[in-house]
Amino acid sequence: MSFKPKCLATAIGSLPHADPDKAVSVVLSAIPYAPIWPQLPAFGLHEQMEIQYSEGMPSAVIDEAKKRMYFDTAVDSSEQFAGFYESYMAAMDPETGTGDCSALAIGPDFSKGIYALEKRLTSTGGTRPFIKVQTTGPCSFALTITDENKRAMWYNDEFRDLIIKALAMKCRWQIQKFKPFAQRIICFIDEPILSAFGSSTYVSVKREDVVAAINELVQAIHSEGALAGVHCCGNTEWSILIDAEVDIVNFDAFGFGETIAMYPEAVKNHLQKGGALAWGVVPTSAAIRDQSVETLVAQFEKVVDNLAAKGIDKQLILEQAVITPSCGTGSLPVEDAERVFKLLGELSIALKKKYGF
């Protein structure tokens, strides 16, 4: 893997805007070298975190009245499952698959942002160094979404496998869609629920199952020649993500910046093999109102120095650093979200200048 981001700026998916074109403009202005397509929860249920990726999954029910989604496991879905796995094998089989993952495409009713960014990139022409796409991770999806009896789908082996494979296809479909516009694609797997891994709530969730689920998506991303990242906006066992063979580990470096240093050997090996850390140093809370480029540079250097003190070469850390917000901005007021993106872009420029990148 040849990837030296050198404080490249990109972002997590969501923005609060109700105008897709405005959201795209904010993104392209702030992070032109690694833009994202904006997830837009202001458009309602279909653009919520898990539901946005449910299109095409057998037995998925979106209850508009109750504003929830669930899987109906009580009905006979054998034909739907057979159809899904037929499409999956036709696309994904490593020997005979066509790679065509359009059966699990994300349509305009589930994402205004994908098509707004595609339209803008088509009209402007040329390619960007990177474009970042994203999907809700299999753990967060299957532990959040339930069946009709409110039992999490993670504990239903048949549906867990379905969810993992459907999300893998959605990763590949996104990568294929944006390949014409970028020299390289980054695909993030968003796993906020891993911040609760090991808690009493998820005590029965096995580490090896989490690693295997994420790795299946990572392998799908790699099959398209893209870089795979995982985002978790709280504290977690960061070595899980490294064991899942991700290229980029993204964490909240504003609120939990010291936690990455709790796994020095795993992180050192990750960086030495060419992996990157994505430092979510720009806060996505009301704290953004009190920040400046100078305060964020100071915060970044503090957490980098803390990691370097564990015996990891500081220059390696800096060369293998991506700069991001700590999380998505979809729940913020528009003014705060736009400040997040403005400072993000300015921080990346300042760090590159300071370190000679």
N, C-alpha and C positions, 0 to 999 in steps of 0.2 A: 504494500500500500504506500503510495507516494502522496502525502498530504501534509503540507506545512502551512497551516492557515495564518500564522503570524498575526494574531489579534483581529482576524476577519470578523465582521459583525453580521449576525443573522438574528432571527427572532423565533419565538414560540408562536403558535398559530393565530390566536384570536385577537380581534379588535372590536370595539364597541359600536362602530359606525353602522348606520342604516343605509348608507350609500356605498355600494361596492367599488365604484370608480374612485371615490374619495379615499377609501381605505387603501386601494392599490397605489394611489398617488402618495399617501403617507409612507407606505412601505418603500416604494422605489426612490423617493427622495432621501430617506434616511439610510437605507441599506442597499444601495444599487448593485453591489457586487455579489450579494447572496440573498436576493429577495425571497419572500414567502408568498404563498397565496393566503389571503386572509379568511379565517373562519369567522362567521358573522352571526353570533347568537342573537343579535337584535332581530333577525328574521324569524325567530320562533323555534318551535320544537324540532324541526328537521335539521337545524344547524347546531343543535346541542351536541355535546362532546361524543357520546356513544352513538346516538341516533343517526348522526351524520354519516356513519359508516355501516349502517344496517341494511341499506338498500341491496336487494338481491339475496338476502339470507333467508333460507326456508323457515317458515313458521314464525317469522318476526311480525309482531302486531304493534302498530303505533296507535295508542288510544288518545286521540286529540282532546276528548272531553276531560280525561284525567291527567293529561299532559305527562304521559309516561309511555315507555315501550316495554314489551315483554315478549317472551317466546311462549307460544301455546304448544305445550308438549302433549296435551290431551288428545289432539286431533291426529289422524293418520297422515303423517308427512313423508311417507316412504317414497312416493313418486317425486316430491320436491327434492328430497335428499339425493335420490338417484340422479336427477337432472343436474343438481349442483356438482356432485362428484364427477359426473361425465364431463361437465365444462371445466372443472378443475384439472382433471387429467389431460384433457385435450390441450390445455394451455400450459400446464406446469410440469408435465412429465419430463424429467431431465434428458431422456433419449428421443422421445417422439413428440413432445409438446411444441405447439406453435408459438407460445409466448403471448398469444392474444388473450388478454385478461379483460376484454371489454364486457364480458358477461357480468362482471362485478364493478362496472363503471360507477362513478359518483355523478349522478345527473344534476342538472341545473336546479331542480327542486330541493336538492340536498346540499348544494354548495353554489352560492352566487360568486364566491371569491375565486374559485378555480377558473371559471369562464371569464371573469373580469380581468384577471391577470393574463390569461391566454390571449384575450383580445388586445390588450395593451401591448404585450410583447410582439404580437403579430404586426401591429401597426407601426411600432418603432423599429422593428427589424434588428438584425445583428444577434449576437449571443452575449450572455453574461458569464462571468467566471463560474458562478454557481447559481443554482436555484434550489431552494429548500421546500420540500413537500412534507406532509406529516399524516400520521394515522393514530387514532387511539390504540393503545397497546392491548394485547390479548388479555393480560391480567386485569387491567382496569376495566376493560369491556366486560369480561366474563364474571368478574366479582361484583360489578355494579348492576348489570342487567340480570333480571330474574325470570323465572317461569311464571305461569299463571298463579302459582301458589307462593310466590315471592321467595323462592329458593334460588340462590345465585347460580348462574349457568356454569360456573367453574366446576361445580360439583356434579355436573352431568357430563360424563366422558364423551358421549356422542356429540352433544352440542358444543362442548369446549373445542373439540377437534374441528368442527364446522367453523366456529368463530375464528380460530387461528388461521385456517386455510383461506377463509374469505378475506380476512385482513391482509394476508400475504398477497393475494391477488390484487387488492386495492392499492397496496404499495407499488406493485409492478405497473399497474395501469397508470398511476400518477407519474411515475418515472418516465414511462413511455410518452405520455402526453407532453411533458416539458423538456424532453431531450433535445428537440430542435432549437431550443432557446438558450441552452447552457452548455458550457464546456464540460461540466460535471454536475450531477444531481446529488443532493443530500436528502435523505429521507429519515425523519425523526419518528420514533415510536414513543408516544406520550404515555407514561406510566405513573401518574400521580399517586395511584393507590399503593405503590410500593413503599411510600413513606410510612404505611401502617404494617409493613411486612414484619412478622415476628410478634405482633401484638396478640392479645388474647382473642381479638375478633377473628384473626386469620391464622390461628395456631395450627390448623389442619392443612394449611397451604404449604406444600413441600418445596424446599429450595430448588431441588433438581427439576421439578415441574415448571417452576417460574423460568429457570434458565433455558429449558427446552422450548417453552412457548415463545420466548423472545427470540431465541436463536433461529427458530423456523422462519420468522419474519426477516431476520438479518440475512439468512441465506437467500431468501427471495430477492431482497434488495441487492445483494452482491451479484446475483445472477444477471442483473441489468447493468452491472458495472458502476453502481451508485455506492455512495458512502452511507452507512447506517449509524444513526445516533439514537440514544434513549434519553428522554427528559423525565426527571422526577423533581418536583418542586419542594420536596421536604427532605428530611434525613432518611437514609436507607442504608442497607448493606451494599455499598458501592461495588464490591467485588462481584456481586451477582451479575451486574451489567458487563463487567470485564470478562467474566466467564462465559457470557452469552455471545462473546466475540464481536461486540459493537466496535465501531471505529471512533465514535465520539460519545463521551459521557457528559451529560448536561445536568448541572445542579444549581441550586440557589446559593450563589456565592455571596449574596448580601446578608441573608438570614442564617445560613448554615455553612458558611465558607470554610470553617475549620474541620468539618466532618470528613472531607475527602482525605485529609491527612491521617485519618485513623486506619487507612489501608495502604501504607506506604509501599510495601513490596508489590502488591497487585497494581497500584498506580504506576510505579516505576517501570514494571514490565510492560504495561500498556503503552506508556509513552515511548519506551525504547524500541518497541515493535512498530512504531509509527502511528499509534493511536493519539487521539486528541482529548483534551478536556474543554468543555464549553462552560465558561464561567458566567453564571447568571447574576452578574454583579449590579445590574440596573434594577432597582426594586419596582415591583408592579403593585404598589399600594400607595396610600396617601403620603408615604415617606418620600416619594419622588418629588414632591413639591419643595423639599428642603435640600435637594441634591444639586450638585454642579459637576462639571467635568472634573474639577480638582478633587472634590470629595470622593468621586467614584474611582479616580486613579489611585487615591490613597487606600480605599477599601480593597481594590484589586491587588495592589502591591502588598498589603497586609496579609491577605490570604495566600498569595503566591509565596511570600517569604515563609509563611507557616508551613507550607508543603515542602519548600526547598530545605527547610531545617531538618526534615526527616531523611536527608541524604539523597535528594533528587536534584540533579543539575538544574539550576534556575534558567539557564539559557534554553535548555530543552523544554522546560515548562512553558516559557514564553513563546517559543517557536511553534509549539503544539497547542496554542491557546486560541479558542474561539470566544467571542464576546457576545453575550445575549442578555435579554431581560431575565429576571428570575422566574417568570411564568408568563402566561398569556395576559393580554390587557383587556379581554372582552368584558370583564365586570367593572372596569374603571369608567369614570366620566370621560367623555371624548377628549377634553382638554388635557387631562392627566395622561391618557394613553398617547396622545401626540407628543407630550413632553418626554415620555419614556422613549419613543422612537427617535426624537431629536437628540436627546442626550446619548442614546446608544450609538448613533452614527458619529457624533462628535467625540465620544470616548474612544472608539476604534481608531479614528484619525489621530487622536492625541497619543495613544499608546504606540501606534506604528511609528510616529515621528520620534517619540522618546527612545524607542528601542532600535531605531534604524531599519525598520522593515519596509 
